[in-house]
Amino acid sequence: MADLQTKLARGDFVITAEITPPVSALAEDVIARARPLEGLADAVNVTDAPGARAMMSSFAAATLLAQNGIEPVLQMTCRDRNRIAITCDLLGASALGIHNLLVLHGDDPTAGDQPDAKPVFDLDSKGVLALASKMRDTSKLPSDRDIKHAPSLHLGCADAPFDPPEDFKPNGLMGKIECGAQFAQTQFCYDAGIAERYFGALREHGITDKLKFIVGIGPLASAKSARWMNENLFGVSVPPEVIQRMEEASDEKAEGRAICVEAIAGLKEIEGVAGVHIMAPQQGAAAIAETIKMTGLR
């Protein structure tokens, strides 16, 4: 069992973080990116060619983290692999000490740096979760061939908090739970009101009893980047008062960290929130590490 899974099971408030692998074939370049998070983040996500741009594979980068004492969360998209490759990778990941898996749809290749690349999408995210849970729980491949030693996998899905309508039914999340999802990491959520209402609705439907939610947050780099997030990232809403606060700050990055720390404190008080997932794609792991230290939680 992964340490992250153990901490979630006993009710610890967890902190996960995220790095993007380098465009490099040098192992030290990956370790250097994650090292500031050692001892601060309970686990570190390794992104899988975000933006459909080529870089070191998430599988290789996660392996290097595991070998260097940093618990990884392997992100795996449906975009680049068919079910045979996914099955092979799941067996290999567990053998190499990678047990946390976050299954994602994946960005459209036409938006990346090789737009002529052919997307795969043999399985959707629920299909990958179902495949992985079958392998883990029944020691069977999708073809029903026996697995000599079943993989140890802690399965995660993506989510995005939003203001739930009166007739809200979390059918999508229920489907992912039925396919084996055990935890969810969400898109950035800076709106405390939306978070309270969203998780309140999930509690009413019993979802938070079945799925551990790790809510996305991060130190804002600037008011400009906050506005960009509102305009370009699906499911993200940075409230106007937060943007105004950034605009009026003499040091926008410092203010962004303070806002993030305050948001984490608020999220920690919401029933059904099991932790936070801190992302800072523009600033890197050092900014995430500084933010975690400021929370006083580590």
N, C-alpha and C positions, 0 to 999 in steps of 0.2 A: 504493500500500500504506500502510495506517495505521502510525503509529510504534509503536503497541502491538503490532501483528502482527510488525513487524520485531524488536522487543525479545524477544518470545516465541520467535521463530524462531531467534535466536542464543543463547538460553539465559539471558538476563538474568532476575533475580528481580524481577518487576514488582509495582508497587503500584497498585491502582485504588481509587477511592473512589466515594461515591454522594451525590447530592443529590436532594431532592424539589422539583419546581418550585413556585413560590408560587401562591397564589390571587390573581393579579395580572395585569394587562395591561401592566405596565411592564418593559421589557427590563432596566433597571438592577437590578431586584429579583432577577432570575435571576443576573446576573453577580456581584452582591454575595454570593450564596450560595456560588458556586463559587470566587471569587477567593482565599480562604485556601489553596486546594489547588494553586494555580498554582506550577509548579516543584517540587512535592512528589509529586503523584500522576501516574502515567504516563498515565492516562485517567480520566475522571469519568463515571460512569453517571448518566443522567437517568431517573428512574422514570416509569412510564406509569400515571398515575391509581391509585396504590397504595391498597388498601382499597376500590377502586371509588368513590373520592371525586374529584369534579371539581376540576381545577386547570389551570394552563397546560399545553398539550400538550407531551409529551416531544419531539415533532418540532421544535416552535418553540424550546424551551429548548435542545435539542442544537445547533440551528443557531446560536443566539446564542453558545453556548460556542465553537463552531468559529470563528465570526467574531472572537472575542476571544482566540484563541490557546490555548484549552484543548481538548485532544482529547476528544471525547465518545464515550460508548458509548450508543447509542440503545436504550432498552428498548421493546419492542413486544409488546403482549399480543394474544392471539387473541380476546379478549373483545369488542373494540369495532369490528372491521373485517372486511369480507368480502374475498375474494381480489382483487377489482378494486381496492379501496382500498389493500390491502397492496402490490400491484404498483406502483401509482402512487407510493406513499410511498417504496418502495425506489429507484425511478428518481430521485425528487426528492431523497432523502437523499444519494445519491452525488454528485449535481450540486452540492449545497450543502456538500460536504466532510465529510459524515458517513459513515464507512466501517465502524465497529464496530457490530454489531447483536446485541443479546441478546434472544432470542425466549422469551417466557414465556406460560404459560396465561392468567393474569389472575385476579384475585379475583372472587368471585361478586357481581354487582351488588346482590343483596338485602342484603348486609352493608354497603353504602355509604350515601352521603347522598341517593341518588335510587333507592330500592329498586324502583321500578316500571320502571326502565330495562330494555330488552330486550337480553339478551346475544346476541352474534353467533355466535362459535365456528364460522365457516364452515370454517376449517382448524384442526387442532391444531398444536402446536409443531413436530412433525416435518414436517407439511405446509408450514408457512411456511419452514422451513429448506430443504426440497426445492425449493420455488418459487424462493427466493432464489438457491440454488446453480445452478439451471438458468438463471436470468436471467444470472448472472455468467459461467458457464462455457460456455454455448452461444449467448449473445446472442439468446435466444428468450424470448418471453412464454409464459405457460402455454398460450395458444392456439396456440403455435408461430409467431406473427407475429415477424418479425425486429425486433431492437432495433438502432438505428443505432449507438449507443455503449453497450456493456454496463456495468452498474454495478460499481464496485469495492467489494466487500463482504467483511468479516471476520466470520464467523458464529459466534455463541455460543449456548450452551444453559445451562439451570440444572441443578444437582445438589445433593445433600445427603448428606454423609458419614455412614455408619452402621456398626455392627459387623457385618461380613459373616458369614453362616452358613457352615458347612463346604461346602455345595453351591452356594455363591454363583456366579451367572453374570450378568455385567453386560449383559443383553440390551437393557435400556432405553437405556443409553449407546451400545451398538453400533448400535442403530437410529438414534440421533441422528447418530452419526458417518457412517453410510451416507447420511443425508439432507443431509450437508454441514457439520455442526458442526466447528469448528476449535478452539474454546476453551470452557471451562465455568467459570462463576462459581457458587460454592456458597453454601448456607445457612451461618449462623454455626456454627463448630466450635471449641469450647473444650476438648474432651477429647482430649489428646495421644494417649492409647492408641487411641481409636477412629480417629483420623487415621492413625496408623501402620499399624493393621491394615487399614483400608479401602484406603489407597493401595498397601499391600503386595499385597492381593488384585487390585487393578486392574493392577498391574505384571505379576503372574502371567498375566493374560489379555491382556497387550499393549496395554491401553487407554491408558496414559500415553504410549505412543509415538505415538498417533494424536490425542490430545486434550490441550490445555494446560489444566491445572487451576489456577484462581485461587481460593484458599480464603477463605471468608467469616469475618471476625472483626471485633471492634469494642470500643472502650472501654466497659465496663459503667458505667452511671450510678449504680446502687445495688444492694444485695442484693435489694430488692423487685423491681426491674426484671428481675434475673436469674431470680428465681423465676417471674415472669410469662412470660418467654421460654420456660422449661421447660414451662409449662402451656398456652401458646397458640400457639407457633410450631412448625409441622410440621418435624420433622427436627432440632430443636435440643436439645442436652443440655449444660447448664452443670453441671459436677460439684459435688457437695455441698461439697467442700473449697474450691472457688472461692467459693461463696456464703458459707461460714463466714468466709473471709478478708475478704470484703467487709463482713460484719456486724461484724467486730472492728476494722475500720479507723477511724481518727479522721477521715479524709477519704475518703469512699467513691469520689468521682469520681477522685481522684488514684490510689487503689488500683486502680480499674478500668482506668485508663490503663497502670499498671505491669503488671497482669495481661495486658493486650492485647499489650504490648511483649514480654513473656516468651513468650507464645503464638506471636507472629510469629517470634521467634528459633528456637523449636522446629519450626515448620512449615517454615522455610527449610532445615532439615537433612533433611527427608523427601524421599527420591527420588520424583520424579513430581509434586511440588508446584512449580508454575511461578511462583507469586506469591500475594499476599493481596489480598482485596477488603475494604476497611475501611468499615463502616457504623456510623453513630451517629445514628439517627433522632431520638432525644430531645435530643441535644446539638449536632448540626449540624457543619458543615465545620470550624469552629475547633477543636473537640475532635479531629477526625480529623487535622488539620494538626499539632497538638501531639503527638499520638501518633506520627505519622510521624517527626517530628523526634527524638523520644525513641529511636527504633529505631537511629539512626545510619546508616541506609541511604540517606538523602538529605541 
